[in-house]
Amino acid sequence: MLTVKILGSGCANCKKLEAVAREAATSAGVEAEFIKVTDMKAIMAYDLLSTPGLVVNEKLVSSGRIPTQAEVRQWMGA
């Protein structure tokens, strides 16, 4: 099972990113655990320049934008 982390304060873009990531996992049939990370110290540990950020299995794959579902599926290995 993949671990997917949404990094951000809980803003509208963070919520949109989570929705895109969940839809991508569901449409690809990928089992994933979704974790929201809102603590700034924890977020900065990922060397994130701007939120929202997306982390798949502890690897930062996106920051400062909302990726497409196709991009997220690719990062999930689907």
Buried (B, 14 or more C-beta within 10 A) or exposed (E): EBEBBBBBBEEEBBBEBBEBBBEBBEEBEBEBEEEBBBEEEEBEEBEBEEBBBBBBBEEBBBBEEBBEBEBBBBBBEB
